[in-house]
Amino acid sequence: MGLKDQLDLDLKTALKAKDETRVGTIRMLKAAISNFELARPKDKPATEGDLLSLVEKQIKQRRESIELFQQGNRPDLVAKEQAEIAVLQAYMPKQLTRDEIQAEVEALIAALGTKEFPQVMKAAATKMKGRADGKLVNEVVRQLTA
């Protein structure tokens, strides 16, 4: 079952359960997907990878909002954003831990035969897209290529 079908099913379930947070979050995600598809050429349909990138982008936006709300001393809005992140995380594949990322980066360095940051980072970002947080991957690659 694709992400869009899963979202439709989950939206129906959330509506029946009267779960306002899930309903709002799923609707926002569906709107983002709709806007993304409208912006693409008709002959290039969105792939599951594109949709996962959108979910990842939505999570990143909420994390940035949390930082700003914490600076503004708004714990009510921080809690709301964290609840939305929890809903969105359900649609992402299992995220890699720091140790797993480090092992994959070490394997990439060995395979590439170089410790040049730009080359290793590009390969790591491509390989772990959607499976790991980009900031964490960047930290690990910087640490191992230094």
C-alpha positions as CSV (number, residue, x, y, z in Angstrom):
1,M,0.0,0.0,0.0
2,G,1.4,3.4,-1.0
3,L,1.8,6.4,1.3
4,K,-1.2,8.2,-0.2
5,D,-3.5,5.2,0.3
6,Q,-2.2,4.8,3.8
7,L,-2.9,8.5,4.5
8,D,-6.5,8.2,3.2
9,L,-7.1,5.2,5.4
10,D,-5.5,6.8,8.5
11,L,-7.5,10.0,7.9
12,K,-10.8,8.0,8.0
13,T,-9.7,6.3,11.2
14,A,-8.6,9.5,12.9
15,L,-11.9,11.2,11.9
16,K,-13.9,8.3,13.4
17,A,-11.8,8.5,16.6
18,K,-12.1,12.3,16.7
19,D,-8.4,12.6,17.0
20,E,-7.9,16.3,16.2
21,T,-4.1,16.2,16.1
22,R,-3.9,13.3,13.7
23,V,-6.7,14.7,11.5
24,G,-5.0,18.1,11.2
25,T,-1.5,16.7,10.6
26,I,-2.6,14.2,8.0
27,R,-4.6,16.9,6.2
28,M,-1.6,19.2,6.1
29,L,0.6,16.4,4.7
30,K,-2.0,15.6,2.1
31,A,-2.2,19.2,1.1
32,A,1.6,19.4,0.8
33,I,1.6,16.2,-1.4
34,S,-1.2,17.8,-3.5
35,N,0.8,21.0,-4.0
36,F,3.9,19.0,-4.8
37,E,2.1,17.0,-7.5
38,L,0.5,20.1,-9.0
39,A,3.9,21.7,-9.4
40,R,5.4,18.7,-11.2
41,P,5.0,18.1,-14.9
42,K,2.1,15.9,-15.8
43,D,4.4,13.3,-17.4
44,K,6.4,12.9,-14.2
45,P,4.3,11.4,-11.4
46,A,5.5,11.6,-7.8
47,T,7.4,8.5,-6.6
48,E,7.2,7.1,-3.1
49,G,10.7,8.5,-2.5
50,D,9.4,12.0,-3.4
51,L,6.6,11.5,-0.9
52,L,8.9,10.4,1.8
53,S,11.0,13.4,1.2
54,L,7.9,15.6,1.7
55,V,7.2,13.9,5.0
56,E,10.8,14.4,6.0
57,K,10.6,18.1,5.1
58,Q,7.4,18.5,7.2
59,I,9.2,16.9,10.2
60,K,12.1,19.3,9.7
61,Q,9.8,22.3,9.6
62,R,8.2,21.3,12.8
63,R,11.6,20.8,14.5
64,E,12.6,24.3,13.4
65,S,9.3,25.6,14.8
66,I,10.0,23.9,18.1
67,E,13.3,25.7,18.5
68,L,11.7,29.0,17.8
69,F,8.8,28.3,20.2
70,Q,11.2,27.3,22.9
71,Q,13.1,30.6,22.5
72,G,9.7,32.4,22.7
73,N,8.8,30.5,25.8
74,R,5.7,28.9,24.3
75,P,5.4,25.3,25.8
76,D,1.9,25.0,24.5
77,L,3.0,25.3,20.8
78,V,6.1,23.2,21.5
79,A,3.8,20.3,22.6
80,K,1.5,20.7,19.6
81,E,4.5,20.5,17.2
82,Q,5.9,17.5,19.0
83,A,2.6,15.7,18.7
84,E,2.5,16.4,15.0
85,I,6.1,15.1,14.6
86,A,5.0,11.9,16.3
87,V,2.2,11.5,13.8
88,L,4.5,12.2,10.8
89,Q,7.2,9.8,12.1
90,A,4.8,6.9,11.6
91,Y,5.1,7.4,7.9
92,M,8.9,7.3,7.8
93,P,11.0,4.2,7.6
94,K,12.9,3.3,10.8
95,Q,15.6,5.9,11.3
96,L,19.2,4.8,11.7
97,T,21.0,5.3,15.0
98,R,24.3,7.2,15.2
99,D,26.2,4.0,15.5
100,E,24.5,2.6,12.3
101,I,25.2,5.8,10.5
102,Q,28.9,5.7,11.5
103,A,29.2,2.1,10.3
104,E,27.7,2.9,6.9
105,V,29.9,6.0,6.6
106,E,33.0,4.0,7.5
107,A,32.1,1.5,4.8
108,L,31.5,4.3,2.3
109,I,35.0,5.8,3.1
110,A,36.5,2.3,2.5
111,A,34.6,1.8,-0.7
112,L,35.4,5.3,-2.1
113,G,39.0,5.1,-0.9
114,T,39.0,8.8,0.1
115,K,38.4,10.9,3.2
116,E,37.4,14.0,1.2
117,F,34.3,15.4,3.0
118,P,32.4,16.5,-0.2
119,Q,32.6,13.2,-1.9
120,V,31.8,11.2,1.2
121,M,29.0,13.4,2.2
122,K,27.4,13.3,-1.2
123,A,27.5,9.5,-1.2
124,A,26.3,9.2,2.4
125,A,23.4,11.6,1.8
126,T,22.3,9.6,-1.3
127,K,22.6,6.3,0.4
128,M,20.8,7.2,3.7
129,K,18.2,9.6,2.3
130,G,15.0,9.1,4.3
131,R,16.6,6.7,6.7
132,A,18.6,9.1,8.7
133,D,18.6,12.7,9.8
134,G,20.7,14.9,7.5
135,K,22.3,16.9,10.3
136,L,23.3,13.7,12.1
137,V,24.8,12.3,8.9
138,N,26.7,15.5,8.4
139,E,28.1,15.4,11.9
140,V,29.3,11.8,11.6
141,V,30.9,12.4,8.1
142,R,32.7,15.5,9.4
143,Q,33.9,13.6,12.4
144,L,35.2,10.6,10.3
145,T,36.8,12.7,7.6
146,A,38.5,15.2,9.9
